[in-house]
Amino acid sequence: MKVRCPICGISCLWQDNPWRPFCSERCRLLDLGNWAAGDYRIAGAAASPIEEEEEEP
Ligand SMILES: [Zn+2]
């Protein structure tokens, strides 16, 4: 399964991707910075593992 990075738009793997839905730490931080400038209230969000069982057609 691949997702498109909302920051740079390239396709990246969803599974085994610690930065999902982004392609890399860089894009994740960029996105974080986008709204952290206004209101910083994300804390440890990336530390919660989510089991994705859904399969999209
Ligand atoms: Zn990216």
N, CA, C, O and the ligand as a Tripos MOL2 file, in Angstrom:
@<TRIPOS>MOLECULE
protein
  229   227    58     0     0
PROTEIN
NO_CHARGES

@<TRIPOS>ATOM
      1 N           0.8430   -1.1970    0.0000 N.3       1 MET1
      2 CA          0.0000    0.0000    0.0000 C.3       1 MET1
      3 C           0.8740    1.2410    0.0000 C.2       1 MET1
      4 O           1.8420    1.3470    0.7530 O.2       1 MET1
      5 N           0.5110    2.1640   -0.8530 N.am      2 LYS2
      6 CA          1.2700    3.4010   -0.9050 C.3       2 LYS2
      7 C           0.3650    4.5940   -0.6430 C.2       2 LYS2
      8 O          -0.8270    4.5790   -0.9480 O.2       2 LYS2
      9 N           0.9500    5.6000   -0.0840 N.am      3 VAL3
     10 CA          0.2090    6.8370    0.1320 C.3       3 VAL3
     11 C           1.0020    7.9770   -0.4770 C.2       3 VAL3
     12 O           2.2050    7.8640   -0.7130 O.2       3 VAL3
     13 N           0.3240    9.0530   -0.7220 N.am      4 ARG4
     14 CA          1.0070   10.2110   -1.2830 C.3       4 ARG4
     15 C           1.3190   11.1870   -0.1710 C.2       4 ARG4
     16 O           0.4430   11.5990    0.5890 O.2       4 ARG4
     17 N           2.5480   11.5340   -0.0940 N.am      5 CYS5
     18 CA          2.9720   12.4770    0.9310 C.3       5 CYS5
     19 C           2.2620   13.8090    0.7280 C.2       5 CYS5
     20 O           2.3480   14.4000   -0.3490 O.2       5 CYS5
     21 N           1.5660   14.2820    1.7480 N.am      6 PRO6
     22 CA          0.8260   15.5400    1.6130 C.3       6 PRO6
     23 C           1.7320   16.7620    1.5010 C.2       6 PRO6
     24 O           1.2760   17.8490    1.1470 O.2       6 PRO6
     25 N           2.9860   16.5850    1.7970 N.am      7 ILE7
     26 CA          3.9060   17.7170    1.7400 C.3       7 ILE7
     27 C           4.5590   17.8360    0.3740 C.2       7 ILE7
     28 O           4.4560   18.8760   -0.2770 O.2       7 ILE7
     29 N           5.2250   16.7850   -0.0610 N.am      8 CYS8
     30 CA          5.9470   16.8780   -1.3230 C.3       8 CYS8
     31 C           5.2490   16.1430   -2.4510 C.2       8 CYS8
     32 O           5.5900   16.3340   -3.6180 O.2       8 CYS8
     33 N           4.2640   15.2940   -2.1160 N.am      9 GLY9
     34 CA          3.4440   14.6980   -3.1490 C.3       9 GLY9
     35 C           3.9780   13.4180   -3.7630 C.2       9 GLY9
     36 O           3.3600   12.8770   -4.6800 O.2       9 GLY9
     37 N           5.0950   12.9270   -3.2890 N.am     10 ILE10
     38 CA          5.6040   11.6840   -3.8490 C.3      10 ILE10
     39 C           4.9320   10.4970   -3.1720 C.2      10 ILE10
     40 O           4.4250   10.6020   -2.0550 O.2      10 ILE10
     41 N           4.9390    9.3810   -3.8620 N.am     11 SER11
     42 CA          4.3520    8.1780   -3.2950 C.3      11 SER11
     43 C           5.3500    7.5430   -2.3340 C.2      11 SER11
     44 O           6.5530    7.4990   -2.5900 O.2      11 SER11
     45 N           4.8130    7.0540   -1.2240 N.am     12 CYS12
     46 CA          5.6750    6.4000   -0.2730 C.3      12 CYS12
     47 C           4.9240    5.2370    0.3660 C.2      12 CYS12
     48 O           3.6940    5.2210    0.3990 O.2      12 CYS12
     49 N           5.6620    4.2860    0.8600 N.am     13 LEU13
     50 CA          5.0470    3.1250    1.4740 C.3      13 LEU13
     51 C           4.3450    3.5130    2.7660 C.2      13 LEU13
     52 O           4.8350    4.3210    3.5540 O.2      13 LEU13
     53 N           3.1800    2.9080    2.9500 N.am     14 TRP14
     54 CA          2.4520    3.1670    4.1940 C.3      14 TRP14
     55 C           3.0020    2.2740    5.3030 C.2      14 TRP14
     56 O           3.2580    2.7230    6.4200 O.2      14 TRP14
     57 N           3.1730    1.0090    4.9680 N.am     15 GLN15
     58 CA          3.6560    0.0830    5.9780 C.3      15 GLN15
     59 C           5.1410    0.3010    6.2310 C.2      15 GLN15
     60 O           5.8950    0.6910    5.3400 O.2      15 GLN15
     61 N           5.5330    0.0400    7.4590 N.am     16 ASP16
     62 CA          6.9310    0.1830    7.8500 C.3      16 ASP16
     63 C           7.4420    1.5930    7.6150 C.2      16 ASP16
     64 O           8.6330    1.8120    7.3970 O.2      16 ASP16
     65 N           6.5290    2.5350    7.6630 N.am     17 ASN17
     66 CA          6.9290    3.9220    7.4680 C.3      17 ASN17
     67 C           6.6310    4.7090    8.7360 C.2      17 ASN17
     68 O           5.4790    5.0520    9.0050 O.2      17 ASN17
     69 N           7.6620    4.9920    9.5070 N.am     18 PRO18
     70 CA          7.4530    5.6810   10.7860 C.3      18 PRO18
     71 C           6.9840    7.1090   10.6090 C.2      18 PRO18
     72 O           6.5230    7.7420   11.5590 O.2      18 PRO18
     73 N           7.1010    7.6220    9.3840 N.am     19 TRP19
     74 CA          6.7430    9.0320    9.1670 C.3      19 TRP19
     75 C           5.3930    9.1780    8.5000 C.2      19 TRP19
     76 O           4.9790   10.2870    8.1620 O.2      19 TRP19
     77 N           4.6970    8.0580    8.3070 N.am     20 ARG20
     78 CA          3.4270    8.1360    7.6100 C.3      20 ARG20
     79 C           2.4610    9.1130    8.2520 C.2      20 ARG20
     80 O           2.4870    9.2290    9.4770 O.2      20 ARG20
     81 N           1.6400    9.8000    7.5510 N.am     21 PRO21
     82 CA          1.4520    9.6380    6.1080 C.3      21 PRO21
     83 C           2.4770   10.3910    5.2650 C.2      21 PRO21
     84 O           2.2750   10.5900    4.0670 O.2      21 PRO21
     85 N           3.5490   10.7990    5.8780 N.am     22 PHE22
     86 CA          4.5510   11.5390    5.1280 C.3      22 PHE22
     87 C           5.6380   10.5970    4.6350 C.2      22 PHE22
     88 O           5.7240    9.4540    5.0840 O.2      22 PHE22
     89 N           6.4570   11.0650    3.7270 N.am     23 CYS23
     90 CA          7.4620   10.1960    3.1290 C.3      23 CYS23
     91 C           8.7040   10.1350    3.9990 C.2      23 CYS23
     92 O           9.4910    9.1940    3.9020 O.2      23 CYS23
     93 N           8.8780   11.1170    4.8320 N.am     24 SER24
     94 CA         10.1160   11.1660    5.5920 C.3      24 SER24
     95 C           9.9570   12.0540    6.8210 C.2      24 SER24
     96 O           8.9640   12.7630    6.9870 O.2      24 SER24
     97 N          10.9620   11.9870    7.6630 N.am     25 GLU25
     98 CA         10.9360   12.8370    8.8510 C.3      25 GLU25
     99 C          10.8950   14.3070    8.4610 C.2      25 GLU25
    100 O          10.2660   15.1310    9.1250 O.2      25 GLU25
    101 N          11.5840   14.6110    7.3640 N.am     26 ARG26
    102 CA         11.6420   16.0000    6.9320 C.3      26 ARG26
    103 C          10.2460   16.5540    6.6520 C.2      26 ARG26
    104 O           9.8910   17.6450    7.0980 O.2      26 ARG26
    105 N           9.4660   15.7760    5.9030 N.am     27 CYS27
    106 CA          8.1240   16.2420    5.5560 C.3      27 CYS27
    107 C           7.2250   16.2630    6.7860 C.2      27 CYS27
    108 O           6.3760   17.1420    6.9340 O.2      27 CYS27
    109 N           7.4220   15.2930    7.6560 N.am     28 ARG28
    110 CA          6.6040   15.2760    8.8620 C.3      28 ARG28
    111 C           6.8690   16.5350    9.6970 C.2      28 ARG28
    112 O           5.9520   17.1610   10.2280 O.2      28 ARG28
    113 N           8.1210   16.8710    9.7880 N.am     29 LEU29
    114 CA          8.4730   18.0530   10.5660 C.3      29 LEU29
    115 C           7.9820   19.3250    9.8790 C.2      29 LEU29
    116 O           7.5850   20.2940   10.5270 O.2      29 LEU29
    117 N           8.0210   19.2910    8.5520 N.am     30 LEU30
    118 CA          7.5230   20.4500    7.8150 C.3      30 LEU30
    119 C           6.0400   20.6520    8.0960 C.2      30 LEU30
    120 O           5.5870   21.7660    8.3540 O.2      30 LEU30
    121 N           5.2920   19.5470    8.0400 N.am     31 ASP31
    122 CA          3.8650   19.6460    8.3100 C.3      31 ASP31
    123 C           3.6210   20.0880    9.7380 C.2      31 ASP31
    124 O           2.7540   20.9160   10.0180 O.2      31 ASP31
    125 N           4.3980   19.5200   10.6230 N.am     32 LEU32
    126 CA          4.2780   19.8810   12.0270 C.3      32 LEU32
    127 C           4.5080   21.3810   12.1990 C.2      32 LEU32
    128 O           3.7870   22.0630   12.9280 O.2      32 LEU32
    129 N           5.5190   21.8640   11.5130 N.am     33 GLY33
    130 CA          5.8520   23.2760   11.6120 C.3      33 GLY33
    131 C           4.7730   24.1700   11.0300 C.2      33 GLY33
    132 O           4.6090   25.3160   11.4490 O.2      33 GLY33
    133 N           4.0370   23.6380   10.0610 N.am     34 ASN34
    134 CA          2.9950   24.4340    9.4270 C.3      34 ASN34
    135 C           1.9670   24.9250   10.4330 C.2      34 ASN34
    136 O           1.5680   26.0890   10.4310 O.2      34 ASN34
    137 N           1.5580   24.0140   11.2800 N.am     35 TRP35
    138 CA          0.5200   24.4440   12.2160 C.3      35 TRP35
    139 C           1.0470   24.6050   13.6260 C.2      35 TRP35
    140 O           0.3540   25.1300   14.4970 O.2      35 TRP35
    141 N           2.2590   24.1600   13.8510 N.am     36 ALA36
    142 CA          2.8610   24.4010   15.1610 C.3      36 ALA36
    143 C           3.0800   25.8980   15.3610 C.2      36 ALA36
    144 O           3.1220   26.3990   16.4840 O.2      36 ALA36
    145 N           3.2170   26.5820   14.2510 N.am     37 ALA37
    146 CA          3.4120   28.0270   14.3280 C.3      37 ALA37
    147 C           2.2010   28.7050   14.9540 C.2      37 ALA37
    148 O           2.3200   29.7510   15.5900 O.2      37 ALA37
    149 N           1.0480   28.1020   14.7680 N.am     38 GLY38
    150 CA         -0.1700   28.6900   15.3010 C.3      38 GLY38
    151 C          -0.5060   28.1450   16.6770 C.2      38 GLY38
    152 O          -0.7560   28.8930   17.6220 O.2      38 GLY38
    153 N          -0.5060   26.8230   16.7670 N.am     39 ASP39
    154 CA         -0.9380   26.2270   18.0220 C.3      39 ASP39
    155 C          -0.2660   24.8730   18.1740 C.2      39 ASP39
    156 O          -0.6330   23.9090   17.5020 O.2      39 ASP39
    157 N           0.6840   24.8070   19.0270 N.am     40 TYR40
    158 CA          1.4320   23.5680   19.2080 C.3      40 TYR40
    159 C           0.7990   22.7270   20.2940 C.2      40 TYR40
    160 O           0.8680   23.0620   21.4760 O.2      40 TYR40
    161 N           0.1910   21.6490   19.8920 N.am     41 ARG41
    162 CA         -0.4060   20.7790   20.8980 C.3      41 ARG41
    163 C          -0.3330   19.2980   20.5110 C.2      41 ARG41
    164 O          -1.1640   18.4920   20.9290 O.2      41 ARG41
    165 N           0.6600   18.9650   19.7180 N.am     42 ILE42
    166 CA          0.8710   17.5460   19.4350 C.3      42 ILE42
    167 C           1.9490   17.0410   20.3830 C.2      42 ILE42
    168 O           2.9980   17.6640   20.5430 O.2      42 ILE42
    169 N           1.6790   15.9320   20.9930 N.am     43 ALA43
    170 CA          2.6480   15.4080   21.9460 C.3      43 ALA43
    171 C           2.6290   13.8900   21.9290 C.2      43 ALA43
    172 O           1.7020   13.2600   22.4390 O.2      43 ALA43
    173 N           3.6540   13.3190   21.3420 N.am     44 GLY44
    174 CA          3.7590   11.8700   21.3310 C.3      44 GLY44
    175 C           2.7400   11.2050   20.4320 C.2      44 GLY44
    176 O           2.4350   10.0260   20.6150 O.2      44 GLY44
    177 N           2.2150   11.9210   19.4810 N.am     45 ALA45
    178 CA          1.2060   11.3430   18.5910 C.3      45 ALA45
    179 C           1.8050   10.2190   17.7500 C.2      45 ALA45
    180 O           1.1200    9.2670   17.3770 O.2      45 ALA45
    181 N           3.0740   10.3500   17.4670 N.am     46 ALA46
    182 CA          3.7150    9.3520   16.6160 C.3      46 ALA46
    183 C           4.0900    8.1030   17.4020 C.2      46 ALA46
    184 O           4.5460    7.1130   16.8300 O.2      46 ALA46
    185 N           3.8990    8.1550   18.6960 N.am     47 ALA47
    186 CA          4.3350    7.0410   19.5270 C.3      47 ALA47
    187 C           3.2540    5.9870   19.7000 C.2      47 ALA47
    188 O           3.4880    4.9530   20.3270 O.2      47 ALA47
    189 N           2.0770    6.2410   19.1520 N.am     48 SER48
    190 CA          0.9960    5.2800   19.3030 C.3      48 SER48
    191 C           0.8460    4.4250   18.0500 C.2      48 SER48
    192 O           0.4170    4.9150   17.0050 O.2      48 SER48
    193 N           1.1940    3.1700   18.1570 N.am     49 PRO49
    194 CA          1.0770    2.2740   17.0010 C.3      49 PRO49
    195 C          -0.3820    1.9840   16.6630 C.2      49 PRO49
    196 O          -1.2010    1.7020   17.5370 O.2      49 PRO49
    197 N          -0.6730    2.0610   15.4020 N.am     50 ILE50
    198 CA         -2.0470    1.8180   14.9590 C.3      50 ILE50
    199 C          -2.0560    0.6340   13.9990 C.2      50 ILE50
    200 O          -1.3450    0.6180   12.9950 O.2      50 ILE50
    201 N          -2.8600   -0.3320   14.3250 N.am     51 GLU51
    202 CA         -2.9840   -1.4880   13.4520 C.3      51 GLU51
    203 C          -4.0020   -1.1900   12.3600 C.2      51 GLU51
    204 O          -5.1940   -1.0160   12.6150 O.2      51 GLU51
    205 N          -3.5010   -1.1380   11.1610 N.am     52 GLU52
    206 CA         -4.3960   -0.8800   10.0370 C.3      52 GLU52
    207 C          -4.7830   -2.1870    9.3850 C.2      52 GLU52
    208 O          -3.9670   -2.8380    8.7330 O.2      52 GLU52
    209 N          -6.0190   -2.5590    9.5640 N.am     53 GLU53
    210 CA         -6.5010   -3.8160    8.9870 C.3      53 GLU53
    211 C          -7.3320   -3.5720    7.7350 C.2      53 GLU53
    212 O          -7.6460   -4.5010    6.9910 O.2      53 GLU53
    213 N          -7.6710   -2.3500    7.5220 N.am     54 GLU54
    214 CA         -8.5410   -2.0530    6.3900 C.3      54 GLU54
    215 C          -7.7970   -2.2080    5.0690 C.2      54 GLU54
    216 O          -6.6010   -1.9350    4.9620 O.2      54 GLU54
    217 N          -8.5330   -2.6470    4.0930 N.am     55 GLU55
    218 CA         -7.9710   -2.7360    2.7550 C.3      55 GLU55
    219 C          -8.8690   -1.9670    1.8000 C.2      55 GLU55
    220 O         -10.0390   -2.2990    1.6110 O.2      55 GLU55
    221 N          -8.3120   -0.9680    1.2240 N.am     56 GLU56
    222 CA         -9.0900   -0.1650    0.3060 C.3      56 GLU56
    223 C          -9.0500   -0.7960   -1.0790 C.2      56 GLU56
    224 O          -8.0170   -1.3070   -1.5120 O.2      56 GLU56
    225 N         -10.1580   -0.7540   -1.7490 N.am     57 PRO57
    226 CA        -10.2130   -1.3630   -3.0790 C.3      57 PRO57
    227 C          -9.3280   -0.6480   -4.0790 C.2      57 PRO57
    228 O          -9.2670   -1.0440   -5.2430 O.2      57 PRO57
    229 ZN          7.3340   14.1270    1.4730 Zn       58 ZN58
@<TRIPOS>BOND
     1     1     2 1
     2     2     3 1
     3     3     4 2
     4     3     5 am
     5     5     6 1
     6     6     7 1
     7     7     8 2
     8     7     9 am
     9     9    10 1
    10    10    11 1
    11    11    12 2
    12    11    13 am
    13    13    14 1
    14    14    15 1
    15    15    16 2
    16    15    17 am
    17    17    18 1
    18    18    19 1
    19    19    20 2
    20    19    21 am
    21    21    22 1
    22    22    23 1
    23    23    24 2
    24    23    25 am
    25    25    26 1
    26    26    27 1
    27    27    28 2
    28    27    29 am
    29    29    30 1
    30    30    31 1
    31    31    32 2
    32    31    33 am
    33    33    34 1
    34    34    35 1
    35    35    36 2
    36    35    37 am
    37    37    38 1
    38    38    39 1
    39    39    40 2
    40    39    41 am
    41    41    42 1
    42    42    43 1
    43    43    44 2
    44    43    45 am
    45    45    46 1
    46    46    47 1
    47    47    48 2
    48    47    49 am
    49    49    50 1
    50    50    51 1
    51    51    52 2
    52    51    53 am
    53    53    54 1
    54    54    55 1
    55    55    56 2
    56    55    57 am
    57    57    58 1
    58    58    59 1
    59    59    60 2
    60    59    61 am
    61    61    62 1
    62    62    63 1
    63    63    64 2
    64    63    65 am
    65    65    66 1
    66    66    67 1
    67    67    68 2
    68    67    69 am
    69    69    70 1
    70    70    71 1
    71    71    72 2
    72    71    73 am
    73    73    74 1
    74    74    75 1
    75    75    76 2
    76    75    77 am
    77    77    78 1
    78    78    79 1
    79    79    80 2
    80    79    81 am
    81    81    82 1
    82    82    83 1
    83    83    84 2
    84    83    85 am
    85    85    86 1
    86    86    87 1
    87    87    88 2
    88    87    89 am
    89    89    90 1
    90    90    91 1
    91    91    92 2
    92    91    93 am
    93    93    94 1
    94    94    95 1
    95    95    96 2
    96    95    97 am
    97    97    98 1
    98    98    99 1
    99    99   100 2
   100    99   101 am
   101   101   102 1
   102   102   103 1
   103   103   104 2
   104   103   105 am
   105   105   106 1
   106   106   107 1
   107   107   108 2
   108   107   109 am
   109   109   110 1
   110   110   111 1
   111   111   112 2
   112   111   113 am
   113   113   114 1
   114   114   115 1
   115   115   116 2
   116   115   117 am
   117   117   118 1
   118   118   119 1
   119   119   120 2
   120   119   121 am
   121   121   122 1
   122   122   123 1
   123   123   124 2
   124   123   125 am
   125   125   126 1
   126   126   127 1
   127   127   128 2
   128   127   129 am
   129   129   130 1
   130   130   131 1
   131   131   132 2
   132   131   133 am
   133   133   134 1
   134   134   135 1
   135   135   136 2
   136   135   137 am
   137   137   138 1
   138   138   139 1
   139   139   140 2
   140   139   141 am
   141   141   142 1
   142   142   143 1
   143   143   144 2
   144   143   145 am
   145   145   146 1
   146   146   147 1
   147   147   148 2
   148   147   149 am
   149   149   150 1
   150   150   151 1
   151   151   152 2
   152   151   153 am
   153   153   154 1
   154   154   155 1
   155   155   156 2
   156   155   157 am
   157   157   158 1
   158   158   159 1
   159   159   160 2
   160   159   161 am
   161   161   162 1
   162   162   163 1
   163   163   164 2
   164   163   165 am
   165   165   166 1
   166   166   167 1
   167   167   168 2
   168   167   169 am
   169   169   170 1
   170   170   171 1
   171   171   172 2
   172   171   173 am
   173   173   174 1
   174   174   175 1
   175   175   176 2
   176   175   177 am
   177   177   178 1
   178   178   179 1
   179   179   180 2
   180   179   181 am
   181   181   182 1
   182   182   183 1
   183   183   184 2
   184   183   185 am
   185   185   186 1
   186   186   187 1
   187   187   188 2
   188   187   189 am
   189   189   190 1
   190   190   191 1
   191   191   192 2
   192   191   193 am
   193   193   194 1
   194   194   195 1
   195   195   196 2
   196   195   197 am
   197   197   198 1
   198   198   199 1
   199   199   200 2
   200   199   201 am
   201   201   202 1
   202   202   203 1
   203   203   204 2
   204   203   205 am
   205   205   206 1
   206   206   207 1
   207   207   208 2
   208   207   209 am
   209   209   210 1
   210   210   211 1
   211   211   212 2
   212   211   213 am
   213   213   214 1
   214   214   215 1
   215   215   216 2
   216   215   217 am
   217   217   218 1
   218   218   219 1
   219   219   220 2
   220   219   221 am
   221   221   222 1
   222   222   223 1
   223   223   224 2
   224   223   225 am
   225   225   226 1
   226   226   227 1
   227   227   228 2
@<TRIPOS>SUBSTRUCTURE
     1 MET1         2 RESIDUE 1 A MET
     2 LYS2         6 RESIDUE 1 A LYS
     3 VAL3        10 RESIDUE 1 A VAL
     4 ARG4        14 RESIDUE 1 A ARG
     5 CYS5        18 RESIDUE 1 A CYS
     6 PRO6        22 RESIDUE 1 A PRO
     7 ILE7        26 RESIDUE 1 A ILE
     8 CYS8        30 RESIDUE 1 A CYS
     9 GLY9        34 RESIDUE 1 A GLY
    10 ILE10       38 RESIDUE 1 A ILE
    11 SER11       42 RESIDUE 1 A SER
    12 CYS12       46 RESIDUE 1 A CYS
    13 LEU13       50 RESIDUE 1 A LEU
    14 TRP14       54 RESIDUE 1 A TRP
    15 GLN15       58 RESIDUE 1 A GLN
    16 ASP16       62 RESIDUE 1 A ASP
    17 ASN17       66 RESIDUE 1 A ASN
    18 PRO18       70 RESIDUE 1 A PRO
    19 TRP19       74 RESIDUE 1 A TRP
    20 ARG20       78 RESIDUE 1 A ARG
    21 PRO21       82 RESIDUE 1 A PRO
    22 PHE22       86 RESIDUE 1 A PHE
    23 CYS23       90 RESIDUE 1 A CYS
    24 SER24       94 RESIDUE 1 A SER
    25 GLU25       98 RESIDUE 1 A GLU
    26 ARG26      102 RESIDUE 1 A ARG
    27 CYS27      106 RESIDUE 1 A CYS
    28 ARG28      110 RESIDUE 1 A ARG
    29 LEU29      114 RESIDUE 1 A LEU
    30 LEU30      118 RESIDUE 1 A LEU
    31 ASP31      122 RESIDUE 1 A ASP
    32 LEU32      126 RESIDUE 1 A LEU
    33 GLY33      130 RESIDUE 1 A GLY
    34 ASN34      134 RESIDUE 1 A ASN
    35 TRP35      138 RESIDUE 1 A TRP
    36 ALA36      142 RESIDUE 1 A ALA
    37 ALA37      146 RESIDUE 1 A ALA
    38 GLY38      150 RESIDUE 1 A GLY
    39 ASP39      154 RESIDUE 1 A ASP
    40 TYR40      158 RESIDUE 1 A TYR
    41 ARG41      162 RESIDUE 1 A ARG
    42 ILE42      166 RESIDUE 1 A ILE
    43 ALA43      170 RESIDUE 1 A ALA
    44 GLY44      174 RESIDUE 1 A GLY
    45 ALA45      178 RESIDUE 1 A ALA
    46 ALA46      182 RESIDUE 1 A ALA
    47 ALA47      186 RESIDUE 1 A ALA
    48 SER48      190 RESIDUE 1 A SER
    49 PRO49      194 RESIDUE 1 A PRO
    50 ILE50      198 RESIDUE 1 A ILE
    51 GLU51      202 RESIDUE 1 A GLU
    52 GLU52      206 RESIDUE 1 A GLU
    53 GLU53      210 RESIDUE 1 A GLU
    54 GLU54      214 RESIDUE 1 A GLU
    55 GLU55      218 RESIDUE 1 A GLU
    56 GLU56      222 RESIDUE 1 A GLU
    57 PRO57      226 RESIDUE 1 A PRO
    58 ZN58       229 GROUP 0 **** ****
